[in-house]
C-alpha cells in the first residue's frame, strides 16, 4: 500500500468534502423546496440550494465551519496494510489540507483551548477503523460542524419502554435541538449495543446516503415513522417554521443486553458534507460520495 498516496487522498477528501454537497443531499433539499408549504421556509431552502450552487462553481467552502475532521476507514479483506502507517498518513493528510489550502482550523485543546492551526491534536482527526468484504480500502471523510455535533444525545432506555420509548426520545431530542443544528437536518439514530457503541452507531448513521434504508425491515419501518414524526414538529428550515425540519432519519442498530436498550441521537446539519475514496492495492483510486 502506498501511504504517500493515502496522505494525498486524505488531504483531497477533506477539501473536496468542504466544497461540495453529495447529490443525494442536494436532491432531498430540492424535493423539500418543492413540497414546502411555508413561503418563508421555501425561500430559505432556495437560498441553501443557491449556496450549494455557488460553492460548486467557485473556489468557496459550503460553510465556514471546517468542522471536526472524521475519517471512517473500511479495510477490505484483499488488502494488506500497516495500520499505524495508514493512520499516520491520514493525520498528515488532514494537517496538509488545513495548512496548504488553507482552511480554518477549528480543533483546540479541551482545557486550555490552544489551537495548533492544523485541524489535529490528541486523537484528532477522529479515525474509525473497521473491515468489509471487498478488495479495496474505503475512506469516508466527514467534516462535522459544531452546531450539529452539539446536538448529540444518549439515553439508557428501559426495555419496558419499547419502541414507543425510542420514538419519544428521538422526537424530544429533535424538539429540544430547535434551530441550533441548522435544519433541515439528517438525524442519525443508534439503538442497542453498549453506551459507547450506541453513540458510534448514531454517527455511522449520518454517513449513510439519503434514500437508503436499514436492511432490517423493522428498523427500516422505524426510520420512515421517525421522519414523519419529526417533520410534524414544525421547526422548519433554520428553526423558523415550516414542514421541513428533517430530510432523512437513518437508524443503525446492534444487539444489546436483555436489561438494556440504549438509544443515541447524532444530528447532521443541512450541509451534510462527506467524501468517499476507494483505493485498490494496484494504486487505482476513485473519489466520490
URWO-V443685 format. One record per pair of residues at least 4 apart in sequence whose C-alpha atoms are under 8 Angstrom apart, sorted by the first residue. I is the first residue (numbers start at 1). J is the second residue. Records with the same first field share a line. If there is no record, write none. Layout:
# URWO-V443685
I: J ; J
This chain:
# URWO-V443685
1: 80 ; 81 ; 281 ; 283
2: 6 ; 283
3: 7 ; 85 ; 86 ; 89
4: 8 ; 89
5: 9
6: 10 ; 86 ; 89 ; 90 ; 93
7: 11 ; 89 ; 90 ; 91 ; 92 ; 93
8: 12 ; 93
9: 13 ; 93 ; 277
10: 14 ; 89 ; 90 ; 91 ; 93 ; 94 ; 141
11: 15 ; 90 ; 92 ; 93 ; 94 ; 95 ; 96 ; 97
12: 16 ; 93 ; 97
13: 17 ; 141 ; 275 ; 276 ; 277 ; 287
14: 18 ; 69 ; 94 ; 97 ; 141 ; 142 ; 143 ; 275
15: 19 ; 97 ; 101
16: 20 ; 275
17: 21 ; 141 ; 142 ; 143 ; 273 ; 274 ; 275
18: 61 ; 62 ; 63 ; 66 ; 143 ; 273 ; 274
19: 55 ; 56 ; 59 ; 60 ; 61 ; 62
20: 52 ; 55 ; 56 ; 61 ; 62 ; 273
21: 25 ; 26 ; 52 ; 62 ; 271 ; 272 ; 273 ; 274
22: 26 ; 272 ; 273 ; 274 ; 275 ; 289
23: 27
24: 28 ; 209 ; 210 ; 211
25: 29 ; 209 ; 210 ; 272
26: 30 ; 49
27: 31
28: 32 ; 210 ; 247
29: 33 ; 45 ; 49 ; 247
30: 34 ; 45 ; 49
31: 35
32: 36 ; 45 ; 244 ; 247
33: 42 ; 45 ; 46
34: 42
36: 41 ; 42 ; 242 ; 243 ; 244
37: 41 ; 42 ; 242 ; 243
38: 42 ; 241 ; 242 ; 243
39: 43
40: 44 ; 242
41: 45 ; 236 ; 237 ; 240 ; 241 ; 242 ; 243 ; 244
42: 46
43: 47
44: 48 ; 237 ; 238
45: 49 ; 237
46: 50
47: 51
48: 52
49: 53
50: 54
51: 55 ; 62
52: 56 ; 62
53: 57
54: 58 ; 60
55: 59 ; 60 ; 61 ; 62
56: 60
62: 271
63: 271
64: 104
65: 104 ; 106 ; 145 ; 146
66: 103 ; 104 ; 105 ; 106 ; 143 ; 144 ; 145
67: 106 ; 143 ; 144 ; 145 ; 146
68: 106 ; 107 ; 119 ; 125 ; 126 ; 142 ; 143 ; 144 ; 145 ; 146
69: 94 ; 119 ; 124 ; 125 ; 126 ; 141 ; 142 ; 143 ; 144
70: 125 ; 126 ; 127 ; 128 ; 141 ; 142 ; 143 ; 144
71: 125 ; 126 ; 127 ; 128 ; 139 ; 140 ; 141 ; 142
72: 127 ; 128 ; 129 ; 130 ; 138 ; 139 ; 140 ; 141
73: 127 ; 128 ; 129 ; 130 ; 131 ; 137 ; 138 ; 139 ; 140
74: 129 ; 130 ; 131 ; 132 ; 137 ; 138 ; 139
75: 79 ; 129 ; 130 ; 131 ; 132 ; 134 ; 136 ; 137 ; 138
76: 131 ; 132 ; 133 ; 134 ; 135 ; 136 ; 137 ; 138
77: 131 ; 132 ; 133 ; 134 ; 135 ; 136
78: 134 ; 135 ; 136
79: 135 ; 136 ; 137 ; 280 ; 281
81: 86
82: 86
83: 87
84: 88
85: 89
86: 90
87: 91 ; 127
88: 92
89: 93
90: 94
91: 95 ; 120 ; 124 ; 125
92: 96
93: 97
94: 98 ; 118 ; 119 ; 120 ; 125
95: 99 ; 118 ; 119 ; 120
96: 100 ; 101 ; 118
97: 101 ; 102 ; 103
98: 102 ; 103 ; 104 ; 105 ; 117 ; 118 ; 119
99: 103 ; 117 ; 118
104: 117 ; 119
105: 115 ; 116 ; 117 ; 118 ; 119
106: 115 ; 117 ; 119
107: 115 ; 116 ; 117 ; 118 ; 119 ; 120 ; 121
108: 113 ; 114 ; 115 ; 116 ; 121
109: 113 ; 114 ; 115 ; 121
116: 120 ; 121
119: 124 ; 125
120: 124 ; 125
121: 125
135: 280 ; 281
136: 278 ; 279 ; 280 ; 281
137: 278 ; 279 ; 280
138: 276 ; 277 ; 278 ; 279
139: 276 ; 277 ; 278
140: 274 ; 275 ; 276 ; 277
141: 274 ; 275 ; 276
142: 207 ; 273 ; 274 ; 275
143: 273 ; 274
144: 148 ; 149 ; 268 ; 273
145: 149 ; 269
146: 150
147: 151 ; 180 ; 181 ; 182 ; 269
148: 152 ; 180 ; 181 ; 182 ; 266 ; 267 ; 268 ; 269
149: 181 ; 266 ; 267 ; 268
150: 181
151: 173 ; 177 ; 180 ; 181 ; 266 ; 267
152: 264 ; 265 ; 266 ; 267
153: 173 ; 264 ; 265 ; 266
154: 195 ; 199 ; 262 ; 263 ; 264 ; 265
155: 169 ; 262 ; 263 ; 264
156: 195 ; 260 ; 261 ; 262 ; 263
157: 161 ; 165 ; 166 ; 260 ; 261 ; 262 ; 263
158: 162 ; 259 ; 260 ; 261 ; 262
159: 258 ; 259 ; 260 ; 261
161: 165 ; 166
162: 166
163: 167
164: 168
165: 169
166: 170 ; 263
167: 171 ; 226
168: 172
169: 173 ; 263
170: 174 ; 189 ; 226 ; 265
171: 175 ; 226 ; 229 ; 230
172: 176
173: 177 ; 265
174: 178 ; 230
175: 230 ; 233 ; 235
177: 181
178: 235 ; 239
179: 183 ; 235 ; 237 ; 238 ; 239 ; 240
180: 238 ; 239
181: 185 ; 267 ; 268 ; 269
182: 237 ; 238 ; 239 ; 269 ; 270
183: 236 ; 237 ; 238 ; 239 ; 245 ; 246 ; 269 ; 270
184: 236 ; 237 ; 238 ; 244 ; 245 ; 246 ; 247 ; 269 ; 270
185: 245 ; 246 ; 247 ; 248 ; 267 ; 268 ; 269 ; 270
186: 206 ; 246 ; 247 ; 248 ; 249 ; 250 ; 267 ; 268 ; 269 ; 270 ; 272
187: 205 ; 206 ; 246 ; 248 ; 249 ; 250 ; 265 ; 266 ; 267 ; 268
188: 202 ; 203 ; 204 ; 205 ; 206 ; 249 ; 250 ; 251 ; 252 ; 265 ; 266 ; 267 ; 268
189: 201 ; 202 ; 203 ; 205 ; 249 ; 250 ; 251 ; 252 ; 263 ; 264 ; 265 ; 266
190: 198 ; 199 ; 200 ; 201 ; 202 ; 203 ; 205 ; 251 ; 252 ; 253 ; 263 ; 264 ; 265
191: 198 ; 201 ; 202 ; 251 ; 252 ; 253 ; 254 ; 261 ; 262 ; 263 ; 264
192: 197 ; 198 ; 253 ; 254 ; 255 ; 256 ; 260 ; 261 ; 262 ; 263
193: 197 ; 198 ; 253 ; 254 ; 255 ; 256 ; 257 ; 261 ; 262
194: 198 ; 256 ; 262
195: 199 ; 262
196: 200
197: 201
198: 202 ; 253 ; 254 ; 262 ; 263 ; 264
199: 203 ; 263 ; 264 ; 265 ; 266
200: 204
201: 205 ; 251 ; 252 ; 253 ; 264
202: 206 ; 251 ; 252 ; 264 ; 265 ; 266
203: 207 ; 266
204: 208 ; 252
205: 250 ; 251 ; 252
206: 250 ; 266 ; 267 ; 268
207: 274
208: 212 ; 250
210: 248 ; 250
211: 248
213: 220 ; 223 ; 250
214: 219 ; 220 ; 250 ; 251 ; 252
215: 219 ; 220
216: 220
217: 221
218: 222
219: 223 ; 251 ; 252 ; 253
220: 224 ; 251
221: 225
222: 226 ; 251
223: 227 ; 249 ; 250 ; 251
224: 228 ; 249
225: 229
226: 230 ; 249
227: 231 ; 246 ; 247 ; 248 ; 249
228: 232
229: 233
230: 245 ; 246
231: 235 ; 236 ; 243 ; 244 ; 245 ; 246
232: 243
233: 245
234: 241 ; 242 ; 243 ; 244 ; 245
235: 239 ; 240 ; 241 ; 242 ; 243 ; 244 ; 245
236: 240 ; 241 ; 242 ; 243 ; 244 ; 245 ; 246
237: 241 ; 242 ; 244 ; 245
239: 245
256: 260 ; 261
257: 261
268: 272
274: 289
275: 287 ; 288 ; 289
276: 287 ; 288 ; 289
277: 285 ; 286 ; 287 ; 288 ; 289
278: 285 ; 286 ; 287
279: 283 ; 284 ; 285 ; 286
280: 284 ; 285
